[in-house]
Amino acid sequence: MEHVLSIVNDFFGNFLAISNYLWAFPTQYGWWNNIPILGQFTLPVIMLFSAGIIFTLRSKFVQIRYFKKGIKILTKKKTAEIGVSPFASFMLSAAMRIGAGNIVGVTGAIAVGGPGALFWMWFSAFLGMATSFIEATLSQIFKEQKNDEYVGGLTHYAEKIYQNRHWVGVAIGVAFILYRMLSMPVHTFHLFTSAGTIVTTLTGHPAERTSVLYYSLAVLIVITLAIVVFGGIKRVTKLTDKMVPVMAIGYSALVIFIVVVNIDKLPVFFVSVFKGAFRPDAIFGGMFGVALIQGIKRGLLSNEAGMGTTTMAAASADNDHPCEQGFIQSIAVFLDTFIICTMTGFMVTMGAIWSHPAYDWESISNSIIDVFTQSVAVLMPGTAFDNAAVVIVCLAYGFFGFTTLLGGIIFCEISASKISGSAKMTKVIRIMSVFVMVPAGCLSVLSGLELGNMWSISDLINVTFIFINVPTILIGGKIALKALKDYVDTEGEPFVSERIGIETSIWTKDFAKSKKGA
């Protein structure tokens, strides 16, 4: 098995060069670099920024104007006979967004690009809030009903936008399923990393890969996922409704404590971030583009705005108007980046172990989770609470990884509905995920092999989905903007798609009447 996994890991290593090429394109060429200012930006960054700027301006800053309205809709108690509530949909998308990327992604971005990478995360997230509004609104407009659930997202709205070409939806669905399936072993690995670090912290001795603890954890992960996932999206959302607030509040409480203890370092934090955004320290290469690319790349991995990969959650909600979920998903990007990612960024930046005499930066920078936990340790006041703090962040890290696994499997199911709406297809996705891909991640840990190269496929497909989704929403964005105008003109009355000149399977006059009568 170890030999097989080693071959798999080496195979995915081949994708690293392709991923790096696409993320850097066309800055590898002198003719591009010679263009003033523009030559510093890569094509994926230009596409994301352009979409964000266009939608921010054309929606008249929807991410600001309707932020309060989104909060009001989100906190309104609502039950759904078909689909899930707007709150449950928000929590499902948050379960995907608030993942391991909020810790290892942010830490990795700073470790490579310096504190300035966090600034570019903020900047891209602000624009991404408008992009996410467009994605989520399109997902709602073109959602479809499957039994007592709503399904939709990128696979569905892309098919409609490209003139009802079914093969488009199928092709994107296949690509998305491959993306999520191949990332499952990596997210599974996060759970073992979390458990192993906790054991090492509490006992002072590292847990052996062949220990009873690791084998027991592998069995527990598979059984728990099977129980939850085979209960369908409503059972998953019941769990994420509870887990997401707990892990977010617990993590936030710890960071707030650390901020208070290190309040004198807060001005230094902001100076480091803003200065590093344009003049990175030589430790991180000293190049403007490094901080920018790392901030965009890892920020995207965290909040996923512009990729279309969390749109399935937006489509699952039962709303009176498509724009309502657009407002809510915009808030999800804010929560992910401006709150959770910033908290991680504070700890890593203020820990500054790259300049700490007690650490060998060259060696420790190779382990992102060690960079993060050691940064936390440096900032703690040197009390008995130090170990407890590491345990709390590792628990959050583990919960983040687990909810990402749950969301990934459900999103695979929804994407598969575009390929085939049969119950057999759903079962195949669940079986492949729970009993093949997740165990593959468990086996890689138990055999002592870390599938580090699988990150390369995630980066590759991330950038690939930018090339797929951004042109799609630029073409179809006018539909979402018409829906926004309809929301403003009707003051949020139940939506009828005919009012904006299109026909849909859900948003009919009869559907609007049922909403008014509810």
FILOSE-763910 format. One record per residue: residue in three letters; x, y, z of N, C-alpha, C in turn. Coordinates in steps of 0.1 Angstrom, whole numbers, plus 5000, padded with zeros to 4 digits. Each point is the difference from the previous one (the first is absolute). Layout:
BEGIN
ALAXYZXYZXYZ
...
//
This chain:
BEGIN
MET500849885000499250125000500950135000
GLU501049995008500950125000500650034987
HIS500449894992500550024987499050074991
VAL498749955001499050054991499750155003
LEU500050035013499750145004501250094996
SER501249955001501250074995499950044985
ILE499549904992499950024986498950114998
VAL498949995008498950104998500650145004
ASN500750015010500650135005500950064989
ASP500949914994500950044990499350054987
PHE498949934997499250034989499450145001
PHE499550035012499450145002501150115000
GLY501249965003501150095000500250064986
ASN499649924990500250054986499150124997
PHE498950025008499150114997500550135006
LEU501049995009500550125007500550114990
ALA500849954990500650094990498850074992
ILE499049924996498950054993499250115008
SER499849975013499350095009500850135001
ASN501349995003500850125002500050084987
TYR500149934988500050074987498750084998
LEU498949945003498750074998499850125010
TRP500449975012499850115010500950124997
ALA501249974994501050114997499850064986
PHE499349934991499850054986499450145000
PRO500650094991501149984991501350075005
THR500150015014501150075005501449934998
GLN499949884994501249934997500750064988
TYR499350094993500650054987500350155002
GLY501250034994500550145001499150104994
TRP499449974989499250104993498850055009
TRP499549905009499050045009500550085012
ASN501149955005500650075012500450154996
ASN500350034988500450134996498850105000
ILE498749955000498950095001499950065014
PRO500050135000499950075014498849965008
ILE500249975012499049965010499249874996
LEU499450004989499249884996500949884999
GLY501250024996501049894998500349935013
GLN499650055012500249945013498949905003
PHE498950004993498949925003499849884991
THR499649895005499849884992498550004995
LEU499849924990498749994994498949965009
PRO500249905009498949965010499750125009
VAL501050075004499850125009499250104993
ILE500450034987499350104992498549964998
MET499849884998498649954998499250025012
LEU500549965012499350015012499850155004
PHE501050084999499950145003499050074990
SER500149974988499150064990498549975003
ALA499849875002498649965003499550075013
GLY500950005010499650065013499750154998
ILE500850074993499950144997498750034992
ILE499849924990498950024991498749985008
PHE499949895007498849975008499850105012
THR501150045006499850105010499550134995
LEU500550054989499550124994498649994994
ARG499749894993498749994993498949975010
SER500349945012499049985010500050115010
LYS500850114997500050115009500449965014
PHE501149925001500549965013499049925008
VAL499549894994498949925006500549945013
GLN501449985001500549935012499950105012
ILE499950134998499950105010498550035002
ARG499350034989498650055001499149905007
TYR500249874997499149905005500649905010
PHE501150055006500649925011499149985012
LYS499450115004499150005012498749924996
LYS499550014988498949934996500349855000
GLY501249964996500449865000500049945014
ILE500550085009500049965014498549985005
LYS499150094996498649995004499449874995
ILE500249974987499549884994500649885006
LEU501350005003500749895006499549965014
THR499650105008499649975013498549985002
LYS499350024989498549975001499749855000
LYS499349965010499649865001499149964989
LYS500449894993499249964988500249854998
THR498949934999500149864997499749984985
ALA500549884995499949984985499549864998
GLU498849984993499549874997500949944988
ILE500450094991500849954989501350085001
GLY501149934999501350075002500350025014
VAL501050095003500350035014499850155002
SER500150045013499850145003501250084995
PRO499850144998501250084997501149995010
PHE499749995012501049985011500849874998
ALA499349894997500649874999500950014987
SER499650064990500850024988501250085002
PHE499950105008501150095004501049915008
MET499549925009500949925009500749894991
LEU499349954990500649904992501250064992
SER499750124994501150074993501150045009
ALA499750045012501050045010500849885004
ALA499449885001500749885003501149974990
MET499750034987501049994989501050115001
ARG499650125002500950114999500950005012
ILE499449985012500850005012500649865002
GLY501049984993500749875000501450015004
ALA500849904997501449995004500850124993
GLY499450054989500750114993500050125009
ASN499150025009500050115009501250005009
ILE500649885002501249995009501249984991
VAL500149884993501249974992500150094988
GLY498850044994500150094988500550145004
VAL499550065010500450135004501549995005
THR500349905009501349995005501049984988
GLY499749924991500849974988500250124992
ALA499050084998500150134992501050095007
ILE499950025013500950095007501449945000
ALA500149875002501449945000500750024987
VAL499350014989500650014987500150154996
GLY498850075002499950144995500250115010
GLY500149965013500150105010498650055005
PRO500050085010498750055006499250084989
GLY500650064990499350074990499049924992
ALA500249865000499049924994498650015006
LEU500050035013498750015006499250124994
PHE500750114997499450124994499349964987
TRP500749924992499449964987498949915002
MET500049925011498849925003498850095003
TRP500250105008498950095003499550074987
PHE500950054992499650074988499249914990
SER500549884998499349914991498749965006
ALA499949985013498849965007498950114998
PHE500450125002499050114998499450004986
LEU500849984990499549994986499349874999
GLY500549895006499449874999498650005006
MET499750095010498650005005499050034990
ALA500450094990499050034989500049894990
THR501149944998500049884991499249895006
SER500149975013499349905006498550035000
PHE499650125001498650044998499449964987
ILE500850024989499649974987499949854998
GLU501049925005500049864999498849945007
ALA499750045012499049955009498650034994
THR499850124995498850044994499749924987
LEU501049984992499849924988499749855004
SER500649965011499749865005498549995004
GLN499550105006498650005004499150014988
ILE500350084991499150024988499949874993
PHE501149934998499949884991500049875008
LYS499750005013499949885008498949914995
GLU500149875003498949914996499649925012
GLN498849945000499549925011500349854997
LYS500649935011500249864999499549945013
ASN498849934999499349955011499650125010
ASP500549995012499750115009501250105002
GLU500950004990501250085001500150094988
TYR500750115001500450084989501449984996
VAL500349984987501449984996500350114989
GLY501350034999500450104991501450045002
GLY500450124995501350055002500750024986
LEU501350005000500750034987499649904989
THR499949885003499649904989498750044994
HIS499150055007498650034995500050134993
TYR500550115007499950134993500950014988
ALA501149925000500950004988499349954988
GLU499249895002499349934989499050104995
LYS499350075008498950104996500750124993
ILE501050055005500750124995500649974986
TYR500549884998500549964987498949934992
GLN498950064999498949974991499549855002
ASN499849965012499549875003500849884994
ARG501350025000500849894995500349905012
HIS499349895000500149915011501449945002
TRP500749994990501449945001500950105008
VAL499750135000500850095008499849975015
GLY498749985004499849975014500649875004
VAL499949904991500649875003501550015002
ALA500650074990501550015001500550075012
ILE499350105004500450075012499749925013
GLY498949924999499749915011501049905002
VAL500549944989501149905001501250065006
ALA500450124995501250065005499950035015
PHE498850055004499850035014500149885009
ILE499449894995500149885008501449955002
LEU500850004989501449965001500750095009
TYR499750135000500750105009499749975014
ARG498849985004499649975014500549865004
MET499949904992500449875003501550005003
LEU500850064991501549995001500550095012
SER499150095005500550085012499649935013
MET499149904999499649935013501149945008
PRO501049934994501149945007500850115008
VAL500150124994500850115006499250055012
HIS498750024999499250055011499949895011
THR500149884996500049895010501350015008
PHE501150034993501350015007500050115010
HIS499250114998499950105010499549955013
LEU499149915000499449955012501049925009
PHE500949934993501149935007501050095005
THR500350104992501050115005499550065012
SER498750045001499450065011500149915013
ALA499649874998500049915011501449975005
GLY501049994991501449975003500650115008
THR499750134996500650125006499450015014
ILE498749975002499450005013500649905010
VAL500249884995500749895008501450055004
THR500850054990501350045003500150115010
THR499050104999500050115009499649955014
LEU499149915002499649965013500949905007
THR500649924992500949895006501550034999
GLY500350094990501550034998500649894991
HIS499349914995500549894992499149994987
PRO500750004988499249994988499349864999
ALA498850004995499249884998500649924987
GLU500249885002500549924989498949984989
ARG500450004987499049984990499349865001
THR500749915006499449865001499349985013
SER499850115008499449985013498549974999
VAL499549955011498549985001499250134998
LEU500650115005499350134998499750034985
TYR501049984992499950034986499049904993
TYR500149885003499149904994498650025004
SER499850045013498750035005499450124994
LEU500850104998499650124994499549984985
ALA500849914993499649974986498749945000
VAL499749905009498749945000498950095004
LEU500350095009499050105005499650104989
ILE501050044992499850104989499049934990
VAL500349884996499249944989498649975005
ILE499949955012498649975006499250135001
THR500650105006499350135002499550064987
LEU500950004990499750054987498849924994
ALA500149875001499049924994498650035006
ILE500050015013498750025007499450134996
VAL500850114999499550134996499750014985
VAL500949964992499950024985498849924995
PHE499949885004498949924995498650045004
GLY500050105009498750065004499650124991
GLY500850034990499750114991500350145005
ILE499750094991500450145003499450065012
LYS498849965003499350055012500749965013
ARG500549875000500749955012501350075001
VAL500750034989501350075000499850145005
THR498950074995499850145005499750015014
LYS499349895006499750005014501350005008
LEU501049924995501250005007500950124998
THR500050054988500850134998499450125007
ASP498750005001499350115007500650015015
LYS500449885005500550005014501550025000
MET500749934991501449995001500750134996
VAL499550074989500650124995500050115011
PRO498950035007500050115010501049965012
VAL500049875004500849965011501550024997
MET500449954988501450014996500450144998
ALA499150084994500450144997500150085013
ILE499049985009500050085012501249965009
GLY500249875001501249955008501350054995
TYR500250004987501250054994500150155002
SER498950074998500050155002500350045014
ALA499449935010500250035014501549995003
LEU500749894996501449995002500850114994
VAL499750034988500850114993499850135007
ILE498750035004499850135007500850005013
PHE500149895007500850005012501450034997
ILE500649944989501350024996500350144996
VAL499050064993500150144996500150095013
VAL499149985009500050085013501349995007
VAL500649875001501249985007501250084992
ASN499850014987501150064992499550134993
ILE499250075008499450124994501050114996
ASP501249995006501050104996500649974987
LYS499849884994500549974987499050024989
LEU498850055003499050024990500450104990
PRO500550125004500550094989501149944991
VAL500949935006501049934992499449914990
PHE499049935004499349914991499550074987
PHE499350115002499550074988501150064992
VAL501050055006501150064993500749894991
SER500249885006500649894993499249964988
VAL498749995002499149964989500050104989
PHE499850135003499850104989501450034994
LYS501050005008501450024994500449884992
GLY499749885005500549884993499249984987
ALA498850064999499249984988500750064987
PHE500850115003500650074988501649995001
ARG500549975012501449995001500449885010
PRO499849884994500349885009501449995004
ASP500249955012501349985006500849904992
ALA501350025000500949924992499949855004
ILE499649975012499949865005499049934991
PHE499050074994499049944992500250024985
GLY501250044997500350024986500150154996
GLY499450085008500050154998499350044987
MET499149924994499450044988498550035002
PHE499550104994498650045002499149894995
GLY500349944989499149904994499849885008
VAL501149965009499949885008498950015010
ALA499950125007499050025010498650004994
LEU499950064988498750014994499549874995
ILE500849924993499649874995499749915012
GLN500849995010499749925012498750045006
GLY499850135002498750045006498849974992
ILE500150014987498849974991499849855000
LYS501149924998499949864998499549935013
ARG500650035011499549945013498750065005
GLY499850134996498750055004498849944992
LEU500349974987499049934992499849865005
LEU501149935004499849875006499150005012
SER500050115007499250015012498650044998
ASN499850124993498650054999499449954987
GLU500749964990499649944987499150094992
ALA500050135003499350104992500650014986
GLY499249984990500450004986500349874993
MET500049895009500249874994498749934997
GLY499050045007498749934998499849875007
THR501049975009500049875006499249995013
THR499450115005499149995011498650044996
THR499850014987498750054995498949895003
MET500449885001499049895003499250035013
ALA500750065010499450035013499050114998
ALA500350104992499050114997498849954994
ALA500149904990498949954993499049925009
SER500649945011499249915008498950075009
ALA500150135001499150085009498750034994
ASP499050015009498650044997499950145003
ASN499950094989499950145002498850064993
ASP499650125004498950074993500550074987
HIS501350035000500650074989501449954999
PRO500549984987501449954999501150095006
CYS499750135000501150095005500249995015
GLU499049945007500149995015501249915003
GLN500249894992501149915003501350064995
GLY499950094990501250074995500550095011
PHE499150075007500550095012500649915010
ILE499449895003500549915011501449944996
GLN500249964988501349944996501150105000
SER499650134997501050105001500550025014
ILE499149985010500450015014500949885003
ALA499849894994500849885003501550034996
VAL500250074989501450034996500650105011
PHE499250095004500450105011500549925012
LEU499149915005500349925012501349924998
ASP500149944989501249914997501350085000
THR500050114993501350074998500350115010
PHE499050095001500250115009500049975015
ILE499449885003499949965014501049895003
ILE499749884995500849885003501450014995
CYS500250034987501350014994500950115007
THR499350115003500850115007500549965013
MET499249925007500449955014501249914998
THR500049914990501249924998501250094996
GLY499750094992501150104995500650075012
PHE499250045009500550075012501049925008
MET499649885002500949915008501349974993
VAL499949974987501349974993500950124999
THR499350124997500850124998500650055013
MET499350005011500550045012500949905007
GLY499949884997500949905004501450024994
ALA500050034987501250044992501249915003
ILE499749875000501149905004501150004989
TRP499850064988501050014990501250085005
SER499750095010501150085005500349975015
HIS499449905005500149965014501349925002
PRO500950045009501349935002499949855004
ALA498849965006499949865004499649914989
TYR499750054988499549914989500950014988
ASP500249894994500749994987498950014989
TRP499950124994498950024991500049914988
GLU501249984995500149924988499449865002
SER500249945011499649865003498550005004
ILE499650105009498649995005499050054989
SER500450084990499150054990499549894991
ASN500749885000499649894992498749935006
SER499750035012498849945006499050125004
ILE499050024992499150115002499349995013
ILE499649885004499249995013501050035012
ASP501349974999500950035010500250155001
VAL500150074988500150155000498850065008
PHE498849954998498850055006500149975015
THR500249885004499949965015501150075007
GLN501250014994501150075007499850155001
SER499350064990499650145001499150025012
VAL499049915001499150015012500849995013
ALA500949915001500849975012500850135004
VAL500650074990500850125002499150115006
LEU498850014995499150115005499349975013
MET500049885005499449975013500950065011
PRO499350035011500850075011500949915008
GLY500149874997500949915007499449945012
THR498849964999499249955012499649854997
ALA499349945009499549874998499049994989
PHE499550124996499050014989500649984986
ASP501350004999500749994987499649874993
ASN500149895007499749874993498550004996
ALA499250055009498550014997499750074988
ALA500850114998499850084988500349934987
VAL501149925000500449924989498949894997
VAL499549945011499049904998498750064994
ILE499650125004498850074995500250024985
VAL501250064996500150034985500149874992
CYS500649895006500049884993498649934999
LEU499250025010498649954999499350084989
ALA500250134999499450084990500449954986
TYR501349984999500649954988499449874995
GLY499849915010499449874997498550014996
PHE499350095007498650024997499950074986
PHE500950094997500050074987500149894989
GLY501049915002500249894990498849914999
PHE499449975011498849904999498850074993
THR499750125003498850064993500350024985
THR501350024997500450024986499749864992
LEU500349895007499849874994498549984998
LEU499250045010498549984999499550084988
GLY500350135000499650094989500449954987
GLY501349954999500549964987499249884994
ILE499649915009499249884996498650044995
ILE499450095008498750044996500050084987
PHE501050084998500150084988500349914988
CYS500749895002500249904989498749944996
GLU499149975010498749954997499250094992
ILE500050135003499250104993500550014986
SER501450004998500650014987499649884991
ALA500049885007499749884993498550004995
SER499150085006498650004996499950064986
LYS501050074995500050064987500449894990
ILE500849905005500449894991498949904999
SER499449965012498949915001499350035013
GLY498650014999499250025012499649885007
SER500649884996499649875006500549995015
ALA499349925008500549975013501249925000
LYS500249924990501349924999501250094999
MET499950114992501150094999500450065013
THR499050045008500250055013500749905009
LYS499649885000500649895008501549984996
VAL500250004987501449984995500950115005
ILE499550135000500850115005500349985015
ARG499049965008500249985014500949895003
ILE499949894993500949885002501450044996
MET500250064989501450044996500650095009
SER499350095006500550115009500349935013
VAL499049945006500249955014500849885001
PHE499949914991500649875001501349984991
VAL500350104992501249994991500950115002
MET499650134997500950115001500450045014
VAL499150005010500350035013500949895006
PRO499749874999500949905004501450014994
ALA500150044987501350024994500850105008
GLY499350115004500750105009500549945013
CYS499149915006500449945012501249904999
LEU499949934989501149904997501350074998
SER500050124993501250074998500750045013
VAL499150045010500650045013500549885007
LEU499249895000500449885008501349944994
SER500250024987501249944994501250105001
GLY499850115006501150105001500350094988
LEU499149994990500250084988499050125000
GLU500650124999499250124999499850034985
LEU498750024997499750034986500150154997
GLY501250055002500250144998499750054986
ASN500449924990499850044987498650014995
MET499049955008498650014997499550155001
TRP500850085007499650145001500250064986
SER500949954992500250054986498849994992
ILE499349895001498849984992498950105005
SER499950035013499150105005500350134994
ASP501250045000500450134994499750014986
LEU500349894993499749994985498650014997
ILE499149935007498650014997499450135005
ASN500550065011499650135004500150104989
VAL501250004994500350104989499249964988
THR499749874997499249964989498650055001
PHE499549995013498650055002499950154999
ILE501050075002500050144997499850034985
PHE500749924992499950024985498649954995
ILE499349915008498749964996498950095005
ASN500150035013498950085007500050154997
VAL501250065000500050154998499450044986
PRO500449944989499350034987498549985000
THR499649895007498649965001499250105007
ILE500550055012499250105007500150144994
LEU501150024992500150134993498950014989
ILE499749884994499050004990498650005006
GLY499849925010498749985007499750105011
GLY501050085003499950105011498850094998
LYS499750044988498950094997498749955005
ILE499949865000498749945005499950035015
ALA501149985007500050025015499850155003
LEU500550094992499950145002498550044997
LYS499449944990498550024998499249965012
ALA500449885006499349955012500250105011
LEU501250065002500250105010499150124998
LYS499950054988499150114997498649975003
ASP499649874997498749965003499750005015
TYR501049965008499950005014499850145006
VAL500850094994499950145004498650064997
ASP499649974987498750064995498849955007
THR500149875004498849935006500150005015
GLU501150055005500350005015500049865005
GLY500649914993500249865004498849914999
GLU499050044992498849914998500449874994
PRO499349895003500349874994500350014985
PHE501049934996500650024987499249924989
VAL499850064988499549934989501050024988
SER500649894995501150024990499550074988
GLU498749994996499550074988500250155001
ARG500150065012500250145002501350054994
ILE501049915000501350044994500349934987
GLY498949954994500149954986500549864998
ILE500049925010500449864999499049905006
GLU500149884996499149895005500949905008
THR499549975012500749905009499049905005
SER500549895005499149895004499450035014
ILE500750095008499650025014499250135001
TRP500550114995499550145003498850034991
THR498949935001498850034993499050085007
LYS499050044994498950095006499449925012
ASP499749874997499449915011500949995012
PHE501349994997501050005011500050125009
ALA499950124993500050135006498750015009
LYS498849954994498850015008500149915012
SER500649894999500249915012500850075011
LYS501050084996500850075009499350115007
LYS499150074992499250115006499049955010
GLY499549874997499049955009500649935012
ALA501349985000500749935011500050085013
//
